[in-house]
Amino acid sequence: MLRKSWWRPLDAVVHAFSRWHQVNATAKNETSGFATIADMIAAYGLPPSHAHSILEPEQRLQLGRQEPTPFDKLLDRRVTCRNFDPESIVKLGEFERVMQRVFGSQGSEPWAPGALAMKKTSPSAGGLHPVEAYVLLQRVEGIQPGLYHYHAGDHALEPLASGTRESLRTLAGQIVAGQDWFADAPVIVMLAARFQRSFWKYRNHPKAYRTLLLDAGHLSQMLYLTATELNLGAFITAAINEVEIEQAFGLEPMEEGPLAVCGFGVRAAEKVTVEFDPAGKVWA
């Protein structure tokens, strides 16, 4: 039998094969191979239809449309921000609100002696909540710019490293693989999975890695909604340089793996980079 130190969760191994290092996601050879959507259409034809039809229109059971509620109006404004104000500062109370609601513990109860189950505002497979928040702060009122780990149980920041405005902005650009429209966000959050936390329960489960991706998706959507409620812009991207994140935050790749990067801050007054806002609620 292998010693415990040799055990490696399968999800950590799967994750390792998708890691990027010094990749520029905006270079056309790193994405679709084309510079524009028009180029893709010219090469491949039109994309599959936006709404999938199985039956003819007359065979459908039409549903009634309900009057929008305030929550519907909030969802209408939930748009990925690609235009952050590079000089804006996030208010301390806004930052605290986002971190508390999205990543903080809302309560806990014992599973068994020495083991706690934690409640968050997002669901998590098995109640494990294995996704950690590592934070790159560029401009938050009253907090020194730098790298931090968010402690979910104590609702506290653990300082890891400081940096100058220039060095942090450079690192932000590396982390989001050259997507400079995201690198200007005042708050950038690395969603990193603690593989052993998940592996403890799902070591023989073929869907274990999927649960980690679901967790990251749940957290990012809660971040979007909370930021939108505060009239802040938000983003998430999976086009990230995992190796740069691991090096900056001191993560052991087979123990903690970055899954995605999200962030939030004040949206710029002018739209320079394209944003998808079909409902026209953000950019009239």
C-alpha positions in Angstrom: 0.0 0.0 0.0 1.3 3.5 -0.9 2.1 5.8 2.0 -0.4 8.7 2.4 2.2 11.2 1.2 2.1 9.5 -2.2 -1.7 9.8 -2.6 -2.8 12.3 -5.1 -6.5 13.0 -5.7 -7.6 12.3 -9.2 -9.1 15.7 -9.6 -5.7 17.3 -8.8 -4.1 15.2 -11.5 -6.8 16.1 -14.0 -6.4 19.8 -13.1 -2.6 19.6 -13.5 -2.9 18.8 -17.2 -4.9 22.0 -17.9 -2.6 24.5 -16.2 -1.3 27.5 -18.2 2.1 29.3 -17.7 2.9 32.6 -19.4 -0.1 32.3 -21.8 -1.6 35.4 -23.5 -5.2 34.5 -24.0 -5.8 37.5 -26.2 -3.4 36.2 -28.9 -5.5 34.6 -31.6 -3.5 31.4 -31.7 -4.3 30.8 -28.0 -8.1 31.0 -28.5 -10.1 30.3 -31.6 -7.3 31.1 -34.1 -9.2 34.0 -35.4 -9.1 37.7 -34.7 -12.9 38.4 -34.9 -16.3 36.6 -34.9 -16.7 37.6 -38.5 -13.5 35.7 -39.4 -14.8 32.6 -37.6 -18.1 32.8 -39.5 -16.2 33.2 -42.8 -14.3 30.0 -42.0 -16.8 27.9 -40.2 -20.2 29.3 -41.2 -22.8 30.5 -38.7 -22.7 29.2 -35.2 -25.5 26.8 -34.0 -28.7 28.6 -33.3 -28.9 30.5 -30.0 -32.1 28.7 -29.0 -32.3 24.9 -29.6 -35.6 23.7 -31.2 -36.7 20.1 -31.1 -40.3 20.5 -32.2 -42.1 22.8 -34.7 -43.4 26.1 -33.2 -47.0 24.9 -33.3 -46.2 21.9 -31.2 -44.9 23.9 -28.3 -46.8 24.7 -25.1 -46.4 28.5 -24.8 -45.8 29.8 -21.2 -47.1 33.0 -19.9 -44.6 35.8 -19.1 -44.7 37.1 -15.5 -44.3 40.7 -14.4 -40.6 41.4 -13.4 -39.8 41.7 -9.8 -36.9 43.7 -8.3 -34.8 40.6 -8.5 -35.5 40.3 -12.2 -34.3 43.8 -12.7 -31.1 43.0 -10.8 -30.5 40.1 -13.1 -31.0 42.3 -16.1 -28.1 44.4 -14.9 -25.9 41.4 -14.3 -23.4 41.9 -17.1 -19.7 41.0 -17.3 -17.7 44.1 -16.9 -14.8 44.7 -19.3 -14.4 48.4 -18.6 -13.2 49.1 -15.1 -12.2 52.6 -13.9 -8.5 52.2 -13.3 -8.5 55.0 -10.7 -11.5 54.0 -8.7 -11.4 52.8 -5.1 -13.8 50.2 -3.7 -15.3 51.4 -0.5 -14.4 49.3 2.5 -18.0 48.5 3.4 -18.7 47.3 -0.2 -15.6 45.1 -0.1 -16.6 43.7 3.3 -20.2 43.1 2.0 -19.0 41.1 -1.0 -16.5 39.0 0.9 -19.0 38.2 3.7 -21.9 37.3 1.5 -20.0 35.4 -1.2 -17.2 33.7 0.6 -17.9 34.0 4.3 -19.2 31.4 6.7 -22.9 31.9 7.5 -22.8 29.3 10.3 -21.4 25.9 11.1 -22.5 22.6 12.8 -20.5 19.5 13.8 -20.5 16.5 11.5 -18.7 14.5 14.2 -16.1 15.3 16.9 -13.4 17.4 15.3 -15.2 17.9 12.0 -17.5 20.9 11.1 -19.9 21.5 8.2 -19.9 25.1 7.1 -22.9 27.0 5.7 -22.3 29.5 2.8 -24.7 31.3 0.6 -23.8 29.0 -2.3 -24.3 25.2 -2.5 -21.4 22.9 -2.3 -21.2 19.1 -3.0 -21.3 17.3 0.3 -21.3 20.6 2.2 -17.5 20.7 1.9 -16.9 24.1 0.4 -13.4 23.3 -0.8 -12.9 26.4 -2.9 -10.7 29.1 -1.3 -10.6 32.8 -2.1 -7.1 34.3 -2.6 -7.3 38.0 -3.2 -5.2 40.6 -5.1 -6.2 44.0 -3.8 -5.3 46.9 -5.9 -7.6 49.7 -4.7 -9.7 49.1 -1.6 -10.4 51.9 0.9 -8.2 51.5 4.1 -6.5 48.3 3.1 -2.9 48.1 1.9 -2.6 46.9 -1.7 -1.2 43.4 -1.9 -2.0 39.7 -1.9 -4.2 38.1 0.8 -6.0 34.9 1.7 -9.6 35.2 2.9 -10.4 33.2 6.0 -14.0 32.2 5.6 -14.5 31.2 9.2 -13.3 34.4 10.7 -14.3 36.8 7.9 -10.7 38.1 7.9 -7.8 38.7 5.5 -4.5 37.0 6.0 -1.7 39.2 4.5 0.6 37.2 2.2 2.6 39.8 0.3 2.6 43.5 -0.4 3.4 45.2 -3.7 3.6 48.5 -5.6 0.8 49.7 -7.8 2.9 48.9 -10.8 3.9 45.4 -9.7 0.4 44.4 -8.7 -1.0 45.6 -12.0 1.6 43.7 -13.9 0.8 40.5 -11.8 -2.9 41.0 -12.4 -2.3 41.1 -16.2 -0.3 37.9 -16.0 -2.9 36.2 -13.8 -5.7 36.9 -16.3 -3.5 35.8 -19.3 -3.3 39.2 -20.9 -6.9 40.2 -20.6 -6.1 43.7 -19.6 -9.8 44.7 -19.4 -10.0 42.5 -16.3 -6.6 43.4 -14.8 -7.8 46.9 -13.9 -10.4 45.6 -11.5 -9.7 46.9 -7.9 -10.4 43.5 -6.4 -9.3 40.3 -8.1 -10.2 36.9 -6.5 -8.5 33.6 -7.3 -10.9 30.7 -6.8 -8.6 27.8 -5.8 -9.8 24.3 -4.9 -8.3 22.5 -1.9 -8.3 19.0 -3.5 -7.8 17.1 -0.2 -10.9 18.7 1.2 -13.0 17.2 -1.6 -10.9 14.0 -1.9 -11.6 13.2 1.8 -15.2 12.4 0.9 -15.1 11.8 -2.9 -11.8 9.9 -3.3 -13.5 7.2 -5.4 -16.1 9.3 -7.1 -15.9 9.7 -10.9 -17.6 13.1 -10.8 -15.4 14.7 -8.1 -13.7 17.2 -10.3 -17.0 18.4 -11.7 -18.2 19.3 -8.2 -15.2 21.6 -7.8 -16.1 23.4 -11.1 -19.7 23.7 -9.9 -18.6 25.3 -6.6 -16.6 27.9 -8.5 -19.5 28.7 -10.7 -21.9 29.1 -7.8 -19.5 31.5 -6.0 -18.9 33.6 -9.1 -22.6 34.0 -9.7 -23.2 35.1 -6.1 -20.3 37.6 -6.6 -21.9 38.9 -9.7 -25.3 39.5 -8.0 -23.8 41.1 -4.9 -21.6 43.4 -7.0 -24.5 44.3 -9.2 -26.7 45.2 -6.2 -23.9 47.5 -5.1 -23.8 49.1 -8.6 -20.3 47.6 -9.2 -19.1 45.7 -12.3 -18.0 42.1 -12.0 -16.3 39.4 -14.1 -15.1 35.8 -14.1 -12.7 34.1 -16.5 -11.2 30.6 -16.8 -8.5 31.9 -19.2 -5.9 32.2 -16.4 -2.2 31.4 -15.9 -2.5 28.9 -13.0 1.3 28.7 -12.6 1.7 32.4 -12.0 -1.1 32.3 -9.4 0.5 29.4 -7.6 3.9 31.1 -7.6 2.5 34.5 -6.4 0.4 33.0 -3.6 2.7 30.2 -2.6 0.3 27.4 -3.6 1.4 23.8 -3.9 -0.1 22.7 -7.3 -1.2 19.3 -6.2 -2.8 20.6 -3.0 -4.5 23.8 -4.2 -5.5 24.5 -7.8 -6.8 27.7 -9.2 -10.0 27.1 -11.2 -11.0 30.6 -12.2 -10.5 34.2 -11.4 -13.2 36.7 -10.7 -13.3 40.3 -9.6 -15.3 43.5 -9.1 -15.0 47.3 -8.9 -16.4 50.5 -10.3 -17.3 50.4 -14.0 -15.7 53.1 -16.2 -17.9 55.9 -17.5 -17.0 55.1 -21.1 -17.2 51.7 -22.8 -13.9 51.1 -24.6 -13.9 47.3 -24.7 -17.0 45.5 -25.9 -19.5 44.2 -23.3 -22.4 41.9 -24.0 -25.5 43.7 -22.8 -28.4 42.6 -25.0 -31.0 43.9 -22.6 -29.5 47.4 -22.7 -29.7 47.9 -19.0 -26.1 48.8 -18.4 -25.0 50.6 -21.6 -28.2 52.3 -22.9 
